[in-house]
Amino acid sequence: MIVCYPSVEERARLQDFLRLIKPISVGVQLIGFVFWGAAWWLAEPGYRYVTWHLVLLACCVALSIAGSCTTRFLSFFSIVSVWLLCLGFSMLMAQSPDREVWAVAMSVIVSVVGAPLFYRPSLAALVSAGAWLIMGRGEWVGTPHGLDSGWTLLMPCGTIMMGLLMNTIFAALHRESLRLRQELEQLAYRDVLTGMANRRKLLADLQHLHEQQRLGEGCFLMIDIDDFKKINDDFGHAAGDLALQRVAVVLREVALDNVSGRLGGEEFGIMLMGGGTAHAQSMAERIIGQVRGIRIEGRLVTVSVGISGVGRHRAASELMREADVALYEAKRMGKNRFALHGAA
């Protein structure tokens, strides 16, 4: 058996769709519930209903709407709510001599309005077909007095197809909207040259970790390419860009799941989430060793690293300031090395 798993992009679209469509779907269900209650209240006085049947149905609809509010399996409860409401309207219309007219109108409304509220066209078609069958009490809704029976099938087929078209268009628009949003996020939070998080994103992530008190025994590493200006002056900015890109590759491999990014110019930052200063020094040695293997136009590239102290309950700005002081000390001692803030 072949099992197909959704791609990362498709999972992201599903999550985004559920987040955006949930309040709309719940709102539509509530509006339908209110209109059903209004139809019950406005029914002709001569119509006779079994009250406890309608009350029981109202409770079931309310529970289904509550399920839509509290669970991420939105489609299941949305389908149940729509079908229960269709059953409720069908029960009310059963007393009317113009039942077929009202049933057709309500089925068209459900097919068209409900179509964009489902993630897949198959779900929209299922809901629409169910609405027509429920309104028709097990069959397609017929015409008054049984006339024009040859046309009876055209109305449900046409509205279901229209619903599928609307669902497809809505899904395509949502897919394009998500793609454009992701591109904007890349521009806003990614450094175009190196592909790493930019300064804005790095600072935001550090602030978020600090607010959640997740810095723990972490340390902040500030990395600076030594004599970067000379690379630009001697070989041009293209060589400088290449140096930045190759150093960024090393840092991404070393940082793994830790927060990292480009602070600006030739400076980078890595926030280690644990391990204390011993782990930070080991990481700094690894970075320095791996970068030392990079050559640009035959010239060896090196970096200096400044390490802040343990980050427990300390602001990100303080960690960065101390790492910057330590970086200056590493530069003063001859570059191509690391320094720990506060070390004797």
C-alpha positions in Angstrom: 0.0 0.0 0.0 1.3 3.4 -0.9 0.9 6.1 1.7 1.1 9.7 0.5 2.1 12.3 3.1 1.4 16.0 2.6 4.4 18.2 1.7 5.7 20.8 4.2 4.1 23.5 2.0 0.7 21.7 2.0 0.8 21.1 5.8 1.6 24.9 6.2 -1.4 25.7 3.9 -3.7 23.4 5.9 -2.7 25.0 9.2 -3.0 28.5 7.8 -6.4 27.6 6.3 -7.7 26.2 9.5 -6.5 29.3 11.4 -8.2 31.7 8.9 -11.3 29.8 8.1 -12.3 28.6 11.6 -13.9 31.9 12.8 -15.7 32.2 9.5 -17.0 28.7 9.6 -18.1 28.9 13.2 -19.8 32.3 12.3 -21.6 30.8 9.4 -22.8 27.9 11.5 -24.1 30.3 14.2 -25.9 32.4 11.6 -27.5 29.3 10.2 -28.6 28.3 13.7 -30.1 31.7 14.4 -31.9 31.7 11.1 -33.3 28.2 11.8 -34.6 29.5 15.2 -36.1 32.5 13.4 -37.8 30.2 10.8 -39.3 28.1 13.7 -40.6 31.3 15.4 -42.0 32.8 12.2 -43.7 29.5 11.0 -47.4 29.7 10.3 -49.5 29.2 13.5 -51.3 26.3 11.9 -48.1 24.3 11.4 -47.8 21.6 14.0 -44.4 20.3 15.1 -43.2 17.8 17.7 -41.4 20.3 20.0 -39.1 17.9 21.7 -37.8 16.7 18.3 -36.8 20.3 17.4 -35.4 20.9 20.9 -33.3 17.8 20.7 -32.1 18.8 17.2 -31.2 22.3 18.5 -29.1 20.7 21.3 -27.2 18.5 18.8 -26.5 21.5 16.5 -25.2 23.5 19.5 -22.9 20.7 20.5 -21.6 20.4 17.0 -20.9 24.1 16.8 -19.1 23.9 20.1 -17.1 21.1 18.6 -16.1 23.3 15.8 -14.9 25.9 18.3 -12.8 23.6 20.5 -11.2 21.2 18.1 -8.9 21.4 15.2 -10.9 18.7 13.3 -13.0 21.5 12.0 -14.3 19.8 8.8 -16.0 17.0 10.7 -18.1 19.2 13.0 -18.8 21.7 10.2 -20.3 18.9 8.0 -22.3 17.6 10.9 -23.6 21.1 11.8 -24.6 21.8 8.2 -26.4 18.5 7.8 -28.2 18.9 11.1 -29.4 22.4 10.2 -30.6 21.0 6.8 -32.5 18.4 8.7 -34.0 21.1 11.0 -35.1 23.2 8.0 -36.5 20.1 6.3 -38.6 19.4 9.5 -40.0 22.9 9.5 -40.7 23.0 5.8 -42.5 19.6 5.9 -45.7 21.4 7.0 -45.6 24.0 4.1 -47.6 23.4 0.9 -44.6 25.1 -0.9 -42.1 22.7 0.7 -40.2 22.0 -2.6 -39.7 25.7 -3.3 -38.2 26.4 0.1 -36.1 23.2 -0.1 -34.6 24.1 -3.4 -33.8 27.7 -2.2 -32.2 26.4 1.0 -30.2 23.7 -0.9 -28.8 26.3 -3.3 -27.8 28.6 -0.4 -26.0 25.7 1.4 -24.2 24.6 -1.8 -22.9 28.1 -2.7 -22.3 29.6 0.8 -20.7 26.5 2.3 -18.4 25.7 -0.6 -15.4 27.9 0.3 -15.5 26.8 3.9 -13.9 23.4 3.3 -10.3 22.5 2.7 -10.9 20.0 -0.1 -13.4 20.1 -3.0 -14.5 16.6 -2.1 -15.7 17.8 1.3 -17.6 20.7 -0.3 -19.2 18.3 -2.8 -20.1 15.9 0.1 -21.8 18.6 2.1 -23.7 20.0 -0.9 -24.9 16.6 -2.0 -26.0 15.7 1.5 -27.9 19.0 1.8 -29.9 18.3 -1.4 -30.7 14.7 -0.3 -31.7 15.8 3.3 -33.9 18.5 1.9 -35.4 16.0 -0.5 -36.0 13.5 2.3 -33.7 10.9 0.8 -34.1 11.9 -2.8 -33.1 14.9 -4.9 -35.5 17.8 -4.3 -38.3 17.6 -6.8 -40.4 20.3 -8.3 -43.8 21.4 -7.0 -46.6 19.1 -8.1 -44.0 16.7 -9.7 -43.8 18.8 -12.9 -40.6 19.1 -15.1 -39.2 15.9 -13.6 -36.5 15.9 -16.3 -35.1 19.1 -15.0 -35.0 18.0 -11.4 -31.5 16.7 -11.5 -30.1 19.8 -13.2 -30.5 22.1 -10.2 -28.5 20.0 -7.7 -25.8 19.1 -10.2 -25.4 22.7 -11.3 -25.2 24.1 -7.8 -22.8 21.3 -6.7 -20.5 22.1 -9.7 -20.7 25.8 -8.9 -19.7 25.1 -5.3 -16.8 23.0 -6.5 -15.7 25.8 -8.8 -15.9 28.3 -5.9 -14.0 26.0 -3.6 -11.2 25.5 -6.2 -10.9 29.2 -6.9 -10.9 29.9 -3.1 -8.2 27.3 -2.6 -6.0 28.7 -5.4 -6.4 32.2 -4.0 -5.5 31.0 -0.5 -2.5 29.1 -1.9 -1.2 32.2 -3.6 -1.9 34.4 -0.6 0.2 32.0 1.6 3.0 31.9 -0.9 3.2 35.7 -1.0 3.0 35.9 2.8 5.9 33.4 3.1 7.9 35.5 0.6 7.3 38.6 2.6 8.3 36.9 5.8 11.5 35.8 4.1 12.2 39.4 3.1 11.4 40.7 6.5 13.2 38.1 8.6 15.9 36.5 6.4 19.2 37.9 5.3 19.1 37.7 1.6 22.9 37.2 1.1 23.5 34.4 3.7 20.1 32.9 4.1 20.3 33.2 7.9 17.9 35.1 10.1 18.5 38.8 10.0 19.1 41.1 13.0 15.4 41.8 13.5 14.5 38.1 13.6 17.5 37.2 15.8 16.7 39.9 18.4 13.0 38.9 18.3 13.8 35.3 19.0 16.1 36.2 21.8 13.5 38.4 23.4 10.9 35.6 23.1 13.3 33.1 24.8 14.0 35.6 27.6 10.3 36.2 28.2 9.6 32.5 28.4 12.7 32.1 30.7 14.2 29.5 28.3 17.7 30.8 28.2 18.7 28.5 31.0 22.4 27.8 31.1 22.8 29.3 27.6 25.6 31.6 26.4 25.6 34.0 23.5 28.4 33.9 20.9 29.2 36.9 18.8 31.3 36.0 15.7 33.1 38.5 13.6 35.2 37.9 10.4 38.7 39.1 10.9 40.0 41.8 8.5 36.9 41.7 6.5 37.4 45.2 5.1 40.8 44.1 3.6 39.0 41.3 1.7 36.6 43.9 0.2 39.4 46.3 -0.5 41.8 43.8 -2.0 39.4 41.5 -4.0 36.2 43.5 -4.3 32.8 43.2 -2.7 31.9 40.0 -4.6 34.8 38.3 -2.7 33.5 39.8 0.6 30.0 38.5 -0.2 31.4 35.0 -0.9 33.3 35.1 2.5 30.1 36.0 4.3 28.2 33.2 2.6 30.8 30.5 3.3 31.1 31.5 7.0 27.3 31.5 7.2 27.3 27.9 5.9 29.7 26.9 8.7 27.6 28.7 11.4 24.3 27.1 10.2 25.9 23.6 10.4 27.3 24.3 13.9 24.3 26.1 15.3 21.8 23.3 14.4 18.6 24.0 16.4 20.0 26.9 18.3 18.9 30.5 17.5 21.4 32.1 15.1 21.5 34.9 12.6 23.5 37.7 11.0 23.7 40.8 13.1 24.9 43.0 10.3 28.1 43.6 8.3 30.5 40.8 9.1 29.0 40.0 12.5 26.9 36.9 13.4 25.3 35.7 16.6 24.4 32.3 18.1 22.4 31.7 21.2 23.3 28.4 22.8 20.4 27.1 24.8 22.4 25.1 27.3 25.7 23.5 28.3 27.1 26.6 30.1 30.4 28.2 29.3 32.2 24.9 28.7 29.9 24.1 25.9 30.2 27.6 24.5 34.0 27.5 24.4 33.9 24.1 22.7 31.5 25.5 20.1 33.7 28.6 19.6 36.8 26.4 19.0 34.8 24.3 16.5 33.7 27.4 14.6 37.2 28.9 14.5 38.6 25.6 13.3 36.1 25.1 10.5 36.2 28.7 9.3 40.0 28.5 9.1 39.6 26.1 6.2 38.0 28.7 4.0 40.1 30.6 1.5 39.0 33.5 -0.6 41.3 34.4 -3.6 44.0 32.3 -1.8 43.7 34.3 1.4 42.8 32.4 4.7 39.6 33.5 6.4 39.5 33.6 10.2 37.0 34.7 12.8 37.1 36.0 16.3 34.4 35.0 18.8 33.1 36.7 22.0 31.2 34.7 24.5 28.9 36.1 27.1 28.3 34.4 30.5 25.4 32.2 31.6 22.1 33.5 30.4 19.7 32.6 33.2 17.2 35.3 33.9 19.2 37.9 32.0 18.0 40.2 29.2 19.2 39.4 25.6 20.5 42.9 25.2 22.8 42.3 28.3 24.1 39.0 26.8 24.9 40.7 23.5 26.6 43.6 25.1 28.9 41.3 27.1 29.6 39.2 24.1 30.6 42.3 22.2 33.0 43.3 25.0 34.5 39.8 24.8 34.8 39.9 21.0 36.7 43.2 21.3 39.1 41.4 23.8 39.6 38.5 21.3 40.5 41.0 18.6 42.9 42.8 20.9 44.6 39.5 21.7 45.4 38.9 18.1 42.2 37.7 16.4 41.5 34.1 15.2 40.5 33.1 18.8 37.7 33.4 21.3 37.4 35.3 24.6 35.0 34.7 27.5 33.5 37.8 29.1 34.6 38.2 32.7 37.5 35.7 32.3 40.6 36.6 34.2 
